[in-house]
Amino acid sequence: MFKGLSLRLRIFLFFALVALGSEAAIGVAVYLGYSRLGNPDALSAFVTTGAIAGFVVLGLVAWIWLLFDENVAKAIEGLSARLRAKAHADVEGGIDGERAKYLGDLAPAADAVAETLSETRNALAQAVQRETTRLATEKARLEALLADVPEGVLLCSPDHQIVFYNGQVAELIGGAHAPGLDRPVFDWLREGPIAHAYERLLAAEGDAASDLLCATVDGGRVLSARMRLLRLPEEEGGYPGYVLTLRDVTSDLAVHAKRERLLEEIFDRVRRPAANLQMVIGARGDDDTALSDEMRALASAITELGQRYDDARADWWPMSETRARDLADGLAARVAADGIAAEVEAERLILRIDAFEIVALLSLLVRNLAGAGRGEGLHLAISADPPGATVRLSWQGAALPVAELDQWLEAPLEVGLADVTGRAVLRTHGTECWPEAEEDGRASILLPLRAARPAVAPPHPAPRSAIYDFDLLSKARTEAVANRKLTDLTFVVFDTETTGLLPSQGDEIVQIAAVRCVNGRRIEGESFESLVNPGRNIPAASIAVHHVTNEMVAGAPDIAAVGRTFHKFAEGSVLVAHNAPFDLEFLRRHEAGIGHRFDHPVLDTVLLSAVVFGQHETHTLDALTERLGIHIPEAARHTAMGDTVATADAFLKMLPMLSARGLETFGDVVAEVKKHGRLLKDLN
């Protein structure tokens, strides 16, 4: 019945019950005494005596309760909070004996237990350190290796959340927003090819790998990728994560295209002089039979080599097996990035092509069709046409003249080399394309592809050159936030600096900073910080606090632009702030201009501090960090990033303390902080 009540409240109720019982006893005694005396004139004397006794007893009980609350109840709560901080947050320092001086030997005993725990922890750490040094060194080397490999490496969980990425990934897929841990990979890469490849690998047997073509969400950049499942020995029936390597082959295409242009130029420049020389010798009628024979042999050899070069061109160019649906998805991303509406569909085929050149060629044709007024009802279909396939690009309208198509094919493509034209792509693939008129007032461009096969066979196992084990946390994200454990949530801790303390009277944000916390640690490489132009003057009193001047924000973006970027950074996470209602009020006033609502789940470190250390304590950021042994450099205090980092470190230290109190889930914590609504309003 009383388990949910705090110690101080229970003690208060105890003394209230004592006072109530004492008052009742005095009342009964006065009544019985008056009844036995039987003198009506003595009633006022009995009432006066009872009232005086009642007030004396009530005052005495209240005085004893105040002493007990101050010197026992508060001391016990402070002692327990300090013990939890030392046990779960590894906070240095001893127990405050002065505050617990009336608890007898309890405080020294608790201090001795805490010190013994610290000594045991230190001894264990020293013993473990010798064994972990080698692993830490190997981990650092592996991180350095993965950070500098020329290809982008992504490690994703079964539900496609990013759990590892290297620096190259940020350059390949970053766009306007850098990738982040515990964020859906589909925020940066289009879903179709990746999801299909994952399904194929799940259906395959053994350690299979799948090559695929994928495009970025922003900008429609097309990348070559390889996916391999990460099947760990401890998995029992669960779906595995996967490794995705990404490569931009534009530079490779440039090298191959340059070599092809060189060979083509060699044959063009040698064929004509050889033929002309043979004609000159024949016209002179020289009797030098040996010279004539050698000249004819040279001309014949050049002609034969040129023919063999033309025939083999489509074979030596670096072709890869690409799924038709991936090709269609890549094209859809490219044309969507150009603002062109086109419907694409493809049969389940595997094509042997240079996918990047084909996508670039088809993108050129789509752009030119749209620019020539033939963009209505654009439709691209890839269908089987044994032994190859046919790409049909159709539209509503008249057929395209052959001369105009030839002119388009002579234009350069955007694949990294200016002289790679549509005609060169056709020669590389040993094919041609032509316009046709169709029924129902439609027209099309047909592009045959030489080699294709049905996509029915599962991928074949590919050999590994190295095997690594990553200690990754597999999370279940199917439950509502309230039912999820705190350790399974991603947090974005943020802070703002403002022109003043009254948003309702026109004060605005001048700086905002945030960091991401995943798996109980602050991610060093994932932070957000930006100055904000408030659109008004910053008072001198505010500048003295946060040192953000009017000159610093003069060229900064406004809150609408910064708010959109911050909202994207915090997407899918729990927001954490110190005095969150203050910071969020500034943001929520501009939700219309930002175009997004800040309806995230919220935790406030002021309320969490009240839960952990008791409501009677001081809960400023300085007081909280001091209790937790966190040092804020003077230069970083009252800066958005400095206060954000301090708040994040304090929050992370309080997480195990909350867990030790039995508050495991987000819902548990919210229910507990609502009991401290006298301090701040909970925003959930």
C-alpha positions as CSV (number, residue, x, y, z in Angstrom):
1,M,0.0,0.0,0.0
2,F,2.8,2.5,0.9
3,K,5.5,1.1,-1.4
4,G,5.0,3.9,-3.9
5,L,5.5,6.6,-1.3
6,S,8.8,8.3,-0.6
7,L,10.6,7.9,2.7
8,R,9.9,11.5,3.7
9,L,6.2,11.2,2.9
10,R,5.9,8.0,4.9
11,I,7.6,9.6,7.9
12,F,5.3,12.6,7.6
13,L,2.3,10.4,7.6
14,F,3.6,8.5,10.6
15,F,3.9,11.7,12.7
16,A,0.6,13.0,11.4
17,L,-1.0,9.7,12.7
18,V,0.8,10.3,16.0
19,A,-0.5,13.8,16.2
20,L,-4.0,12.7,15.3
21,G,-4.0,9.9,17.9
22,S,-2.7,12.3,20.6
23,E,-5.4,14.8,19.8
24,A,-8.0,12.1,19.9
25,A,-6.6,10.9,23.3
26,I,-6.7,14.4,24.8
27,G,-10.3,14.8,23.5
28,V,-11.4,11.5,25.0
29,A,-9.7,12.3,28.4
30,V,-11.3,15.8,28.6
31,Y,-14.7,14.3,27.8
32,L,-14.4,11.6,30.4
33,G,-13.1,14.0,33.1
34,Y,-16.0,16.4,32.5
35,S,-18.6,13.6,32.5
36,R,-17.4,12.3,35.8
37,L,-17.3,15.7,37.5
38,G,-20.8,16.4,36.5
39,N,-20.5,20.2,37.0
40,P,-21.7,22.2,34.0
41,D,-19.8,25.3,35.2
42,A,-16.5,23.5,34.7
43,L,-17.1,22.9,30.9
44,S,-15.2,26.0,29.8
45,A,-12.2,25.0,32.0
46,F,-12.1,21.6,30.5
47,V,-12.3,22.9,27.0
48,T,-9.6,25.4,27.6
49,T,-7.4,22.8,29.2
50,G,-8.0,20.4,26.3
51,A,-7.3,23.0,23.7
52,I,-4.0,24.0,25.3
53,A,-2.9,20.4,25.7
54,G,-3.9,19.8,22.0
55,F,-1.9,22.7,20.7
56,V,1.1,21.8,22.9
57,V,1.0,18.2,21.7
58,L,0.5,19.3,18.0
59,G,3.4,21.7,18.2
60,L,5.6,19.2,19.9
61,V,4.9,16.5,17.3
62,A,5.4,19.0,14.4
63,W,8.7,20.2,16.0
64,I,9.9,16.6,16.4
65,W,8.8,15.8,12.8
66,L,10.7,18.7,11.4
67,L,13.9,17.6,13.3
68,F,13.4,14.1,12.2
69,D,12.7,15.1,8.5
70,E,15.8,17.4,8.4
71,N,18.3,15.2,10.2
72,V,17.0,11.7,9.5
73,A,14.8,11.4,6.4
74,K,16.7,13.9,4.3
75,A,20.0,12.5,5.5
76,I,18.9,8.9,4.6
77,E,17.7,10.0,1.1
78,G,21.0,11.9,0.5
79,L,23.0,9.0,1.8
80,S,21.2,6.5,-0.5
81,A,21.6,8.8,-3.5
82,R,25.3,9.2,-2.8
83,L,25.7,5.4,-2.5
84,R,23.9,4.9,-5.8
85,A,26.1,7.5,-7.5
86,K,29.2,5.7,-6.2
87,A,27.9,2.3,-7.0
88,H,26.4,2.9,-10.5
89,A,27.9,6.1,-11.8
90,D,31.5,5.6,-10.4
91,V,31.4,9.0,-8.7
92,E,34.6,9.8,-6.7
93,G,34.5,11.2,-3.1
94,G,33.4,10.0,0.3
95,I,30.1,10.3,2.1
96,D,29.2,13.6,3.7
97,G,29.4,12.7,7.3
98,E,28.3,16.1,8.6
99,R,24.9,15.8,7.0
100,A,24.4,12.3,8.3
101,K,25.8,12.9,11.8
102,Y,22.6,12.0,13.6
103,L,22.4,8.6,11.9
104,G,24.9,7.1,14.3
105,D,27.3,4.6,12.7
106,L,25.3,4.3,9.5
107,A,27.2,7.0,7.6
108,P,30.7,5.7,8.4
109,A,29.5,2.1,7.7
110,A,28.1,3.2,4.3
111,D,31.3,5.1,3.6
112,A,33.4,2.0,4.4
113,V,31.2,-0.1,2.1
114,A,31.5,2.5,-0.7
115,E,35.3,2.7,-0.3
116,T,35.6,-1.1,-0.3
117,L,33.5,-1.2,-3.5
118,S,35.8,1.4,-5.1
119,E,38.9,-0.5,-4.1
120,T,37.5,-3.8,-5.3
121,R,36.4,-2.1,-8.6
122,N,39.9,-0.6,-9.1
123,A,41.6,-3.9,-8.3
124,L,39.4,-5.7,-10.8
125,A,40.0,-3.0,-13.4
126,Q,43.7,-3.4,-13.1
127,A,43.5,-7.2,-13.4
128,V,41.2,-6.9,-16.5
129,Q,43.3,-4.1,-18.1
130,R,46.2,-6.4,-18.8
131,E,43.9,-8.8,-20.7
132,T,42.0,-6.0,-22.5
133,T,45.0,-4.0,-23.7
134,R,45.6,-6.4,-26.6
135,L,42.0,-6.4,-27.6
136,A,41.8,-2.6,-27.4
137,T,44.9,-2.3,-29.6
138,E,43.4,-4.7,-32.2
139,K,40.1,-2.8,-32.0
140,A,41.9,0.5,-32.6
141,R,43.8,-0.9,-35.6
142,L,40.6,-2.4,-37.0
143,E,38.8,1.0,-36.7
144,A,41.7,2.7,-38.4
145,L,41.7,0.1,-41.2
146,L,38.0,0.4,-41.7
147,A,38.1,4.2,-41.6
148,D,40.7,4.4,-44.4
149,V,39.6,1.6,-46.7
150,P,38.8,3.1,-50.2
151,E,35.2,1.7,-50.1
152,G,32.4,2.8,-47.9
153,V,31.5,0.1,-45.3
154,L,28.1,0.0,-43.6
155,L,27.0,-2.5,-40.9
156,C,23.3,-2.7,-40.4
157,S,21.0,-4.5,-38.1
158,P,18.2,-6.9,-39.3
159,D,15.7,-4.0,-39.3
160,H,18.1,-1.9,-41.4
161,Q,19.4,0.5,-38.6
162,I,23.0,1.7,-39.0
163,V,25.3,0.3,-36.4
164,F,28.7,1.1,-38.0
165,Y,29.9,3.3,-40.8
166,N,33.3,4.6,-41.9
167,G,34.3,8.0,-43.3
168,Q,33.9,7.1,-46.9
169,V,30.2,6.3,-46.3
170,A,29.6,9.9,-45.3
171,E,31.2,11.2,-48.5
172,L,29.3,8.7,-50.7
173,I,25.8,9.0,-49.3
174,G,25.9,11.9,-46.9
175,G,24.1,14.6,-49.0
176,A,22.5,17.3,-46.8
177,H,22.6,15.1,-43.7
178,A,25.5,13.0,-42.5
179,P,24.6,9.3,-41.6
180,G,24.2,8.5,-37.9
181,L,24.2,5.4,-35.7
182,D,20.8,3.8,-34.9
183,R,19.2,5.6,-37.9
184,P,17.5,3.8,-40.8
185,V,19.8,3.3,-43.7
186,F,16.8,4.0,-46.0
187,D,17.1,7.7,-44.9
188,W,20.1,7.8,-47.3
189,L,19.8,4.9,-49.7
190,R,16.7,3.9,-51.6
191,E,14.9,1.0,-50.0
192,G,14.1,-1.3,-53.0
193,P,17.5,-2.7,-54.1
194,I,18.7,-3.2,-50.5
195,A,15.5,-4.8,-49.2
196,H,15.4,-7.1,-52.3
197,A,19.1,-8.1,-51.9
198,Y,18.5,-8.9,-48.1
199,E,15.5,-11.1,-49.0
200,R,17.6,-12.9,-51.6
201,L,20.4,-13.6,-49.1
202,L,18.0,-14.8,-46.5
203,A,16.7,-17.4,-49.0
204,A,20.2,-18.4,-50.0
205,E,22.2,-21.2,-48.4
206,G,25.7,-20.8,-47.0
207,D,27.8,-17.7,-46.8
208,A,26.5,-15.9,-49.9
209,A,27.0,-12.4,-51.2
210,S,24.9,-10.3,-53.5
211,D,26.0,-7.5,-55.9
212,L,23.5,-4.8,-56.4
213,L,23.0,-1.3,-57.8
214,C,21.6,1.3,-55.4
215,A,20.9,5.0,-55.5
216,T,21.1,7.7,-52.9
217,V,17.8,9.3,-51.7
218,D,19.3,12.8,-52.1
219,G,20.6,13.6,-55.6
220,G,20.0,10.2,-57.1
221,R,23.7,9.2,-57.1
222,V,24.1,5.6,-58.3
223,L,26.5,3.4,-56.5
224,S,27.9,-0.2,-56.8
225,A,27.3,-2.2,-53.7
226,R,27.8,-5.7,-52.3
227,M,25.9,-7.2,-49.4
228,R,26.8,-10.0,-47.2
229,L,24.9,-11.3,-44.2
230,L,26.5,-11.2,-40.8
231,R,25.6,-14.6,-39.3
232,L,27.0,-14.7,-35.8
233,P,27.4,-18.0,-33.9
234,E,25.2,-16.9,-31.0
235,E,22.2,-16.3,-33.2
236,E,19.4,-18.7,-32.6
237,G,16.7,-18.3,-35.3
238,G,16.8,-14.5,-35.4
239,Y,17.4,-12.6,-38.5
240,P,21.1,-11.6,-39.1
241,G,22.5,-8.1,-39.8
242,Y,24.4,-7.4,-42.9
243,V,27.5,-5.6,-44.2
244,L,27.1,-3.3,-47.2
245,T,30.1,-2.1,-49.1
246,L,29.7,0.8,-51.4
247,R,31.8,2.0,-54.3
248,D,31.6,4.9,-56.7
249,V,33.1,3.5,-59.9
250,T,33.1,6.8,-61.8
251,S,36.9,7.0,-61.7
252,D,37.1,3.4,-63.0
253,L,34.8,4.2,-65.9
254,A,36.9,7.2,-66.7
255,V,40.1,5.1,-66.9
256,H,38.4,2.4,-69.1
257,A,36.8,5.1,-71.3
258,K,40.1,6.8,-71.7
259,R,41.8,3.6,-72.8
260,E,39.0,2.9,-75.3
261,R,39.2,6.4,-76.8
262,L,43.0,5.9,-77.1
263,L,42.6,2.5,-78.9
264,E,39.9,3.9,-81.2
265,E,42.1,6.9,-82.0
266,I,45.1,4.6,-82.8
267,F,43.1,2.6,-85.3
268,D,41.5,5.6,-86.9
269,R,44.9,7.4,-87.3
270,V,46.6,4.2,-88.7
271,R,44.0,2.8,-91.0
272,R,43.8,5.8,-93.4
273,P,47.6,6.3,-93.8
274,A,48.1,2.6,-94.4
275,A,45.3,2.5,-97.0
276,N,46.6,5.6,-98.7
277,L,50.2,4.3,-98.7
278,Q,49.0,1.1,-100.3
279,M,47.2,3.1,-103.0
280,V,50.2,5.3,-103.7
281,I,52.5,2.3,-104.1
282,G,49.9,0.7,-106.4
283,A,49.6,3.8,-108.5
284,R,53.4,4.2,-109.0
285,G,53.5,0.7,-110.4
286,D,56.8,-0.1,-108.6
287,D,58.3,-3.4,-109.3
288,D,59.4,-3.8,-105.7
289,T,57.2,-6.9,-105.0
290,A,58.6,-7.3,-101.5
291,L,57.6,-3.8,-100.5
292,S,54.1,-4.2,-102.0
293,D,53.6,-7.5,-100.2
294,E,54.7,-6.0,-96.9
295,M,52.4,-3.0,-97.4
296,R,49.4,-5.2,-98.2
297,A,50.2,-7.4,-95.2
298,L,50.4,-4.3,-93.0
299,A,47.1,-2.9,-94.3
300,S,45.4,-6.3,-93.9
301,A,46.7,-6.7,-90.3
302,I,45.5,-3.3,-89.4
303,T,42.1,-3.9,-90.9
304,E,41.8,-7.3,-89.2
305,L,42.9,-5.9,-85.8
306,G,40.5,-3.1,-86.1
307,Q,37.6,-5.5,-86.9
308,R,38.5,-7.7,-84.0
309,Y,38.7,-4.6,-81.7
310,D,35.2,-3.6,-82.8
311,D,33.8,-7.1,-82.3
312,A,35.4,-7.5,-78.8
313,R,34.7,-4.1,-77.5
314,A,31.5,-5.2,-75.8
315,D,33.3,-8.1,-74.1
316,W,36.4,-6.5,-72.5
317,W,34.6,-3.5,-71.1
318,P,34.0,-4.0,-67.3
319,M,30.5,-5.4,-67.3
320,S,28.7,-6.7,-64.2
321,E,25.6,-8.6,-63.4
322,T,22.9,-6.1,-62.5
323,R,19.3,-6.9,-61.6
324,A,16.8,-5.2,-63.9
325,R,14.8,-3.9,-60.9
326,D,17.9,-2.3,-59.4
327,L,18.6,-0.6,-62.8
328,A,15.1,0.7,-62.9
329,D,15.3,2.0,-59.3
330,G,18.5,3.7,-60.1
331,L,17.0,5.4,-63.1
332,A,14.0,6.5,-61.1
333,A,16.2,8.1,-58.5
334,R,18.2,10.0,-61.2
335,V,15.1,11.3,-63.0
336,A,13.4,12.2,-59.7
337,A,16.4,14.2,-58.7
338,D,15.9,16.2,-62.0
339,G,12.3,16.8,-61.1
340,I,10.9,14.6,-63.9
341,A,8.0,12.3,-63.4
342,A,8.5,8.8,-65.0
343,E,7.0,5.4,-64.3
344,V,9.5,2.5,-64.3
345,E,9.0,-1.2,-64.2
346,A,11.2,-4.2,-64.8
347,E,10.9,-8.0,-65.0
348,R,12.9,-10.3,-62.7
349,L,16.0,-10.3,-64.9
350,I,19.8,-10.2,-64.4
351,L,21.5,-8.1,-67.1
352,R,25.2,-8.2,-68.0
353,I,25.8,-4.5,-68.6
354,D,27.7,-1.5,-67.4
355,A,24.9,-0.3,-65.2
356,F,26.3,3.2,-64.6
357,E,26.7,4.0,-68.3
358,I,23.2,2.6,-69.1
359,V,21.6,4.7,-66.3
360,A,23.5,7.7,-67.6
361,L,22.3,7.1,-71.1
362,L,18.7,6.5,-70.2
363,S,18.8,9.6,-67.9
364,L,20.1,11.7,-70.9
365,L,17.3,10.4,-73.1
366,V,14.6,11.1,-70.4
367,R,15.9,14.7,-69.8
368,N,16.0,15.4,-73.5
369,L,12.5,14.0,-74.1
370,A,11.2,16.2,-71.2
371,G,13.1,19.2,-72.6
372,A,11.7,18.6,-76.1
373,G,8.1,18.6,-74.8
374,R,7.8,14.8,-75.0
375,G,7.7,14.2,-71.2
376,E,4.0,13.4,-70.9
377,G,3.3,9.8,-69.7
378,L,7.0,8.8,-69.7
379,H,7.3,5.1,-69.0
380,L,10.3,2.8,-69.0
381,A,10.0,-1.0,-69.1
382,I,12.7,-3.7,-69.1
383,S,11.5,-7.0,-70.4
384,A,13.0,-10.3,-71.5
385,D,13.9,-10.7,-75.2
386,P,16.0,-13.9,-75.4
387,P,19.0,-14.2,-75.3
388,G,19.0,-10.7,-74.0
389,A,16.5,-8.0,-72.9
390,T,14.8,-4.9,-74.3
391,V,14.6,-1.5,-72.7
392,R,11.5,0.4,-74.0
393,L,11.3,4.1,-73.1
394,S,7.9,5.4,-74.3
395,W,5.8,8.6,-74.0
396,Q,2.5,10.0,-75.2
397,G,3.0,11.8,-78.4
398,A,4.7,11.7,-81.8
399,A,7.7,9.5,-82.7
400,L,11.2,11.0,-82.4
401,P,13.0,11.8,-85.6
402,V,16.1,9.6,-86.1
403,A,18.3,12.6,-86.8
404,E,17.3,14.2,-83.4
405,L,18.1,10.9,-81.6
406,D,21.5,10.7,-83.3
407,Q,22.2,14.3,-82.2
408,W,21.3,13.3,-78.6
409,L,23.6,10.3,-78.7
410,E,26.6,12.4,-79.7
411,A,26.2,14.5,-76.5
412,P,28.5,13.7,-73.5
413,L,27.2,11.8,-70.5
414,E,27.7,12.6,-66.9
415,V,29.8,9.7,-65.9
416,G,33.1,11.4,-65.1
417,L,34.5,11.9,-68.6
418,A,33.3,14.5,-71.0
419,D,33.9,12.6,-74.2
420,V,31.8,9.5,-73.1
421,T,28.8,9.9,-75.4
422,G,25.6,7.9,-75.8
423,R,27.0,6.5,-79.0
424,A,30.1,5.3,-77.2
425,V,27.9,3.5,-74.6
426,L,26.0,1.8,-77.4
427,R,29.3,0.7,-79.0
428,T,30.6,-0.6,-75.7
429,H,27.5,-2.7,-75.3
430,G,27.5,-3.9,-78.9
431,T,24.0,-2.6,-79.5
432,E,22.0,0.2,-81.1
433,C,18.8,2.1,-80.2
434,W,16.1,3.5,-82.5
435,P,12.8,5.3,-82.3
436,E,9.4,3.7,-83.1
437,A,5.8,4.7,-83.3
438,E,3.3,2.7,-81.2
439,E,-0.4,2.4,-81.1
440,D,-2.8,4.7,-79.1
441,G,-0.7,7.8,-80.0
442,R,2.4,6.7,-78.2
443,A,6.0,6.5,-79.3
444,S,9.1,4.9,-77.9
445,I,12.9,4.4,-78.1
446,L,14.0,0.8,-78.1
447,L,17.4,-0.3,-76.6
448,P,18.2,-4.0,-76.9
449,L,20.7,-5.5,-74.4
450,R,22.8,-8.5,-75.5
451,A,22.8,-10.8,-72.4
452,A,20.2,-11.4,-69.8
453,R,18.9,-14.3,-67.7
454,P,16.0,-14.9,-65.4
455,A,16.7,-13.9,-61.7
456,V,15.7,-17.3,-60.2
457,A,19.0,-18.8,-58.9
458,P,20.1,-17.8,-55.4
459,P,23.5,-16.1,-55.0
460,H,26.5,-18.5,-54.8
461,P,28.7,-18.5,-51.7
462,A,31.8,-16.2,-52.1
463,P,35.0,-16.8,-50.3
464,R,36.0,-14.6,-47.4
465,S,39.5,-13.2,-47.1
466,A,39.1,-12.2,-43.4
467,I,36.6,-12.7,-40.6
468,Y,35.9,-10.2,-37.8
469,D,33.6,-10.4,-34.8
470,F,31.8,-7.2,-33.7
471,D,30.1,-7.0,-30.3
472,L,26.9,-5.3,-31.5
473,L,23.7,-4.9,-29.6
474,S,20.7,-6.3,-31.3
475,K,17.6,-4.2,-30.5
476,A,13.9,-4.9,-30.7
477,R,12.1,-1.9,-32.0
478,T,8.6,-3.3,-32.4
479,E,7.3,-2.1,-29.0
480,A,6.0,1.3,-28.1
481,V,8.5,3.8,-26.7
482,A,6.8,3.6,-23.2
483,N,7.5,-0.1,-23.1
484,R,11.1,-0.1,-24.3
485,K,14.1,-0.2,-22.0
486,L,16.1,2.9,-21.7
487,T,19.2,1.0,-22.9
488,D,17.3,0.3,-26.2
489,L,16.5,3.9,-27.0
490,T,18.5,6.5,-28.8
491,F,18.8,9.9,-27.2
492,V,19.6,13.4,-28.6
493,V,20.7,15.7,-25.8
494,F,20.4,19.4,-26.7
495,D,20.7,22.9,-25.4
496,T,19.9,26.4,-26.7
497,E,21.3,29.9,-26.0
498,T,18.8,32.7,-26.4
499,T,18.4,36.4,-26.5
500,G,16.5,36.2,-23.2
501,L,14.3,34.2,-20.9
502,L,10.9,35.2,-22.3
503,P,9.9,33.5,-25.6
504,S,6.4,34.8,-25.3
505,Q,7.7,38.3,-25.4
506,G,9.9,37.9,-28.5
507,D,13.1,36.3,-27.2
508,E,14.7,33.9,-29.8
509,I,17.3,31.2,-30.1
510,V,20.8,32.4,-31.1
511,Q,22.6,29.0,-30.8
512,I,21.6,25.4,-30.6
513,A,23.8,22.3,-30.1
514,A,23.1,18.6,-29.7
515,V,24.8,15.2,-29.4
516,R,23.6,11.7,-29.9
517,C,23.8,9.0,-27.2
518,V,23.5,5.3,-28.3
519,N,23.9,2.2,-26.2
520,G,24.8,4.2,-23.1
521,R,27.6,6.3,-24.6
522,R,27.9,9.6,-26.2
523,I,28.9,9.3,-29.9
524,E,31.9,11.6,-30.4
525,G,31.5,11.9,-34.2
526,E,27.7,12.7,-34.2
527,S,27.0,16.2,-33.0
528,F,25.0,19.2,-34.2
529,E,25.9,22.8,-33.6
530,S,24.7,26.0,-35.3
531,L,24.4,29.7,-34.7
532,V,20.9,31.1,-35.4
533,N,20.0,34.6,-36.7
534,P,17.3,35.6,-34.2
535,G,16.1,38.5,-36.4
536,R,16.5,40.9,-33.5
537,N,19.1,42.5,-31.4
538,I,20.9,40.4,-28.7
539,P,20.9,42.3,-25.4
540,A,24.2,43.0,-23.8
541,A,23.2,41.1,-20.6
542,S,22.6,38.0,-22.7
543,I,25.9,38.4,-24.6
544,A,27.7,38.6,-21.2
545,V,26.3,35.1,-20.4
546,H,26.7,33.1,-23.6
547,H,29.2,35.4,-25.5
548,V,27.2,35.1,-28.8
549,T,27.3,38.6,-30.4
550,N,25.2,40.2,-33.0
551,E,28.2,40.1,-35.4
552,M,28.5,36.3,-35.0
553,V,24.8,35.7,-36.0
554,A,24.6,38.3,-38.7
555,G,25.2,35.7,-41.5
556,A,23.8,32.7,-39.8
557,P,20.6,30.9,-41.0
558,D,17.3,31.6,-39.4
559,I,15.4,29.3,-37.0
560,A,13.3,27.8,-39.8
561,A,16.4,26.5,-41.6
562,V,18.3,25.4,-38.5
563,G,15.2,23.9,-37.0
564,R,14.7,21.6,-40.0
565,T,18.2,20.4,-39.9
566,F,18.0,19.8,-36.1
567,H,14.7,18.0,-36.5
568,K,16.3,15.7,-39.0
569,F,19.2,15.1,-36.6
570,A,16.9,14.2,-33.8
571,E,14.5,12.1,-35.9
572,G,13.4,8.9,-34.2
573,S,15.1,9.7,-30.9
574,V,14.2,10.8,-27.3
575,L,15.0,14.4,-26.7
576,V,16.9,15.2,-23.4
577,A,17.5,18.6,-22.0
578,H,18.1,20.4,-18.7
579,N,14.9,22.3,-18.1
580,A,13.4,21.0,-21.4
581,P,10.2,23.1,-21.3
582,F,12.2,26.2,-21.7
583,D,14.2,25.0,-24.7
584,L,11.3,23.3,-26.4
585,E,9.0,26.4,-26.1
586,F,11.4,28.3,-28.3
587,L,11.4,25.6,-31.0
588,R,7.6,24.8,-30.8
589,R,6.8,28.5,-31.5
590,H,8.4,28.1,-34.9
591,E,7.0,24.7,-35.9
592,A,4.9,26.2,-38.7
593,G,8.0,27.8,-40.4
594,I,10.2,24.7,-39.7
595,G,7.5,22.4,-41.3
596,H,7.9,19.8,-38.6
597,R,6.5,19.2,-35.1
598,F,8.8,18.6,-32.1
599,D,6.5,15.8,-30.7
600,H,9.4,13.6,-29.7
601,P,9.4,11.7,-26.3
602,V,11.2,14.0,-23.8
603,L,13.3,13.4,-20.7
604,D,14.3,16.3,-18.4
605,T,17.5,16.0,-16.4
606,V,16.0,18.4,-13.7
607,L,13.3,15.9,-13.0
608,L,15.6,12.9,-13.3
609,S,17.9,14.5,-10.7
610,A,14.8,14.9,-8.4
611,V,14.1,11.2,-8.9
612,V,17.7,10.1,-8.2
613,F,18.7,12.6,-5.5
614,G,15.4,13.7,-4.0
615,Q,13.3,16.7,-4.6
616,H,14.8,18.7,-1.7
617,E,18.2,18.9,-3.4
618,T,19.3,21.7,-5.7
619,H,18.8,20.7,-9.3
620,T,20.7,23.3,-11.3
621,L,23.1,22.0,-14.0
622,D,26.1,23.1,-11.9
623,A,24.8,21.3,-8.8
624,L,24.0,18.1,-10.7
625,T,27.3,17.9,-12.4
626,E,29.1,18.6,-9.2
627,R,27.3,15.7,-7.4
628,L,28.2,13.4,-10.3
629,G,31.8,14.4,-10.5
630,I,31.5,16.0,-13.9
631,H,33.8,19.0,-14.6
632,I,32.6,21.7,-17.0
633,P,35.5,23.9,-18.2
634,E,34.8,27.5,-17.5
635,A,35.1,28.4,-21.2
636,A,32.4,25.9,-22.1
637,R,29.9,26.9,-19.4
638,H,26.8,28.7,-20.8
639,T,27.7,27.7,-24.4
640,A,25.3,25.5,-26.2
641,M,27.8,22.7,-26.9
642,G,29.5,22.9,-23.5
643,D,26.2,22.7,-21.6
644,T,25.0,19.9,-24.0
645,V,28.0,17.8,-23.3
646,A,27.7,18.3,-19.6
647,T,24.0,17.4,-19.7
648,A,24.7,14.3,-21.8
649,D,27.4,13.1,-19.4
650,A,25.1,13.7,-16.4
651,F,22.2,11.9,-18.1
652,L,24.4,8.9,-19.0
653,K,25.6,8.6,-15.4
654,M,22.0,8.7,-14.0
655,L,20.8,6.0,-16.4
656,P,22.3,3.1,-14.3
657,M,21.1,4.8,-11.1
658,L,17.6,4.8,-12.5
659,S,17.9,1.2,-13.4
660,A,19.1,0.4,-9.9
661,R,15.8,1.9,-8.6
662,G,13.8,-0.5,-10.8
663,L,13.1,2.1,-13.5
664,E,13.9,0.1,-16.5
665,T,11.6,1.4,-19.2
666,F,10.8,4.8,-20.6
667,G,7.3,4.5,-19.2
668,D,8.6,3.7,-15.7
669,V,10.7,6.8,-15.7
670,V,7.9,9.0,-17.0
671,A,5.5,7.7,-14.3
672,E,8.1,8.5,-11.7
673,V,9.0,12.0,-12.9
674,K,5.4,13.0,-12.9
675,K,5.5,12.8,-9.1
676,H,7.8,15.8,-9.2
677,G,5.6,18.1,-11.2
678,R,6.0,20.8,-8.6
679,L,9.5,21.4,-10.0
680,L,8.7,21.2,-13.8
681,K,5.9,20.1,-16.1
682,D,6.6,16.8,-17.8
683,L,6.3,17.2,-21.6
684,N,5.3,13.6,-22.4
